[in-house]
Amino acid sequence: MPKTSLPKQLRKVADKDLLAKLESGLELVEQQLIEAVKHTDPIAKVTTRHLIDAGGKRIRPTLVLLCAQLGESTQEKVIQAAVVVELTHIGTLYHDDVMDNAPKRRGVDSAHEIWGNNVAILTGDLLFARASQIVSKLGEKALTLQADTFERLCLGQLNETVGPAEGQDVIDHYLSVLSDKTGSLISASAELGVLFSGADESLREPVRKYGEAIGVAFQLIDDVLDIYSDGQVSGKTPGTDLRAQVPTLPVLYLRQDAKSDSESAKLVEIIDAGLDDDVQLTKVIEQMRKHPATERAFQEAKRWADQAIAALVDLPAGPVREALTNFADAVIERQN
């Protein structure tokens, strides 16, 4: 079984009883993840475990477990719901890596690098199918939430691939993509925790808003880390997205500034010309660190995190609300 621990943003939970419950719940999730992908098919039983065995942050199942503490967290359906969201997330990673031609995922070779694109895509489909099998046993509310979330995941990927429509604001388009691709599944995770713990259903809306906002904040901080990361503490190689010409928020802001600022325009030209040369990449990173576009991106991430915290006002005071608040703060302070 893969060695997995709580996301580091939640390891500093002040309430030790809550921390112990989350850790024991995550152990059960890991066991059931392995059980869920047991196949008699000789190919599928290897490919479906590839990224599960690689580990991961397990942010989504942890949020299921945490929000379930608002009710009866020991319900078996809570664990099953946590397995559903992680299987869904992992399935998207197989597809994302094919579309992005990513060579690595979670420190191991991407599935398409080992077995080819077709096998990787079909493995992702198998994980979606298994998640659907599990969620179908959890009832209509869970099935509806999962279906709606899956639609948003697909739409987010589609809109990212196609790009903004004629006349559409590129920043609004980008944030909408992040809401669909990341925010939707994180918010669904929080909702499922409330739903299957028997907690008051009025709590679904505040945790949904929280999850949506924190998902966007997490991705925006990832954009900023591509520029500010030192490559050692974070484990993230600085400039990876810049070199691949991924349209991150700092670069999108830079392109806006280039319309009226000659220095920004020159920097855009250098980026567009390609950053295969390490020396050139280092120079661009240094310039981006000083450019106001990067600070604006950080402030936008902070705004989304603050929005997430504000959504918690309707949750009862206590260790769960405190942990969710701390998680939002830690997202902004994260180094990996």
SVG drawing of the C-alpha trace seen along z (x, -y; Angstrom):
<svg xmlns="http://www.w3.org/2000/svg" viewBox="-32 -52 55 64">
<polyline fill="none" stroke="black" stroke-width="0.4" points="0.0,0.0 1.4,-3.5 2.7,-5.5 0.5,-8.5 0.0,-11.0 -2.3,-14.0 -1.6,-17.0 1.0,-19.0 -1.4,-22.0 -3.5,-20.0 -0.8,-18.3 -0.7,-21.2 -4.3,-20.8 -4.4,-22.0 -7.1,-19.4 -5.1,-16.2 -8.3,-14.1 -9.4,-15.5 -6.0,-14.9 -6.0,-11.3 -9.5,-10.8 -8.3,-12.2 -5.2,-10.0 -7.2,-6.8 -9.8,-7.7 -7.2,-8.3 -5.7,-4.9 -9.1,-3.3 -9.3,-5.4 -6.0,-4.0 -7.1,-0.5 -10.3,-0.9 -8.5,-2.7 -6.4,0.4 -9.5,2.6 -11.4,0.5 -8.8,1.0 -8.4,4.8 -8.9,6.3 -8.6,9.7 -7.5,8.2 -3.7,8.4 -3.2,5.0 -5.7,3.0 -4.6,4.2 -1.2,2.7 -2.1,-0.5 -4.9,-1.5 -2.5,-1.2 0.3,-3.2 -0.6,-6.6 -2.3,-5.3 1.0,-3.6 2.8,-6.9 1.0,-8.5 -0.1,-12.1 -1.4,-14.9 -4.9,-13.3 -6.4,-16.8 -9.8,-15.8 -10.5,-12.7 -9.0,-14.6 -11.6,-17.3 -14.4,-14.7 -13.1,-13.3 -12.7,-16.8 -16.1,-18.1 -17.6,-14.8 -16.5,-15.8 -19.4,-18.2 -21.6,-15.1 -21.1,-11.4 -17.7,-10.9 -17.6,-7.1 -20.2,-6.4 -18.9,-3.9 -20.3,-6.0 -17.9,-8.8 -15.0,-6.6 -16.6,-5.4 -17.3,-9.0 -13.6,-9.9 -12.6,-7.0 -14.9,-8.3 -13.4,-11.8 -9.8,-10.5 -10.5,-7.9 -12.1,-10.7 -9.1,-13.0 -6.6,-10.3 -8.5,-9.5 -8.2,-13.1 -4.5,-13.0 -4.1,-10.2 -5.9,-12.2 -4.2,-15.5 -0.8,-14.0 -1.6,-12.8 -3.0,-16.2 0.0,-18.0 2.5,-15.4 3.8,-15.5 6.8,-13.1 6.4,-12.8 3.6,-12.6 4.1,-12.3 7.8,-11.5 7.2,-8.6 7.0,-8.2 3.6,-9.2 1.4,-6.3 1.5,-7.4 5.3,-7.3 5.2,-3.7 2.2,-2.2 1.3,-4.9 -1.5,-7.4 -4.3,-4.9 -3.7,-2.8 -3.3,-5.9 -6.6,-7.3 -8.4,-4.0 -7.0,-3.6 -8.4,-7.0 -11.7,-5.9 -11.6,-2.7 -11.0,-4.8 -14.0,-7.0 -16.1,-3.9 -15.0,-2.4 -15.8,-5.7 -19.2,-5.6 -19.8,-2.1 -19.1,-3.1 -21.0,-6.4 -24.1,-4.6 -24.4,-2.7 -24.4,-5.9 -27.7,-7.2 -29.3,-9.8 -27.8,-12.9 -24.3,-11.6 -24.8,-10.4 -26.2,-13.8 -23.4,-15.7 -20.8,-13.4 -22.4,-13.7 -22.6,-17.5 -19.0,-17.7 -17.7,-15.4 -19.5,-17.6 -17.7,-20.6 -14.3,-18.8 -14.8,-18.0 -16.0,-21.5 -13.1,-23.0 -10.6,-20.9 -12.5,-21.7 -12.5,-25.4 -8.8,-25.4 -8.0,-23.5 -10.1,-25.8 -9.2,-29.0 -11.3,-32.2 -14.0,-33.1 -13.7,-36.2 -14.0,-39.2 -14.0,-37.3 -11.8,-38.6 -8.8,-36.2 -8.5,-36.5 -12.2,-35.7 -11.8,-32.8 -8.8,-31.5 -10.4,-31.8 -13.5,-30.0 -11.4,-27.1 -9.8,-26.8 -13.2,-26.8 -14.3,-24.0 -11.1,-21.9 -10.1,-22.2 -12.7,-24.0 -15.6,-21.7 -14.1,-18.5 -12.7,-20.1 -16.1,-21.6 -17.8,-18.3 -15.5,-16.6 -16.5,-19.0 -20.2,-18.6 -19.9,-14.8 -18.4,-15.0 -21.5,-16.9 -23.9,-14.7 -22.7,-11.4 -22.0,-12.3 -25.6,-13.2 -24.7,-16.8 -27.2,-19.5 -27.6,-19.9 -27.6,-23.7 -23.9,-23.3 -23.5,-22.0 -23.6,-25.5 -20.9,-27.1 -18.5,-24.2 -19.3,-24.2 -18.3,-27.8 -15.2,-27.2 -14.1,-24.3 -14.7,-26.1 -12.7,-29.2 -9.8,-27.2 -9.4,-25.1 -8.9,-28.3 -6.5,-29.7 -4.5,-26.5 -4.0,-26.6 -3.1,-30.3 -0.5,-29.8 0.9,-27.0 1.2,-29.6 3.2,-32.0 5.4,-29.1 6.5,-28.5 8.3,-31.8 9.2,-32.1 10.1,-28.5 13.7,-27.9 13.6,-24.3 14.9,-22.9 12.5,-23.7 9.5,-23.4 10.6,-20.5 9.1,-22.4 11.5,-23.3 11.2,-27.0 10.2,-28.1 8.7,-24.8 5.4,-26.4 7.2,-29.4 9.4,-27.2 6.4,-25.2 4.5,-28.4 1.6,-27.5 -0.7,-30.5 -0.4,-31.1 -1.9,-34.1 1.4,-36.1 2.0,-35.7 -1.6,-36.6 -1.2,-39.8 2.1,-40.4 0.5,-40.2 -2.1,-42.7 0.6,-45.1 2.5,-44.6 -0.3,-46.5 0.8,-49.7 4.3,-49.1 7.3,-48.6 9.4,-46.7 6.6,-44.2 6.2,-43.8 9.9,-43.0 9.6,-40.3 6.6,-38.8 8.6,-38.7 11.4,-36.8 9.0,-34.3 7.2,-33.7 10.6,-33.1 11.2,-30.1 13.1,-29.5 15.1,-26.3 18.3,-28.0 18.8,-27.7 20.5,-31.1 17.7,-32.8 15.1,-31.1 16.9,-32.2 17.0,-35.8 13.3,-35.7 12.5,-34.2 14.5,-37.0 12.6,-39.6 9.2,-38.0 10.0,-38.0 10.4,-41.8 7.5,-42.4 4.2,-43.7 2.3,-41.0 3.5,-38.3 2.6,-40.2 -0.9,-40.8 -1.3,-37.1 -0.3,-36.4 -2.8,-39.0 -5.5,-37.3 -4.7,-34.0 -5.0,-35.6 -8.3,-37.1 -9.7,-33.7 -8.3,-32.2 -9.9,-35.1 -13.2,-34.4 -12.9,-30.7 -12.5,-31.7 -15.4,-34.1 -17.7,-31.3 -17.0,-29.5 -18.9,-32.1 -22.0,-29.9 -20.2,-26.9 -20.3,-26.2 -17.2,-27.4 -14.9,-24.6 -12.0,-22.5 -13.4,-21.8 -13.9,-25.4 -10.5,-26.2 -8.8,-23.5 -10.5,-24.7 -9.3,-28.2 -5.8,-27.1 -5.8,-25.1 -6.7,-28.2 -4.0,-30.2 -1.5,-27.4 -2.4,-27.3 -1.2,-30.9 1.9,-30.2 2.7,-26.8 6.0,-26.1 5.1,-22.9"/>
</svg>
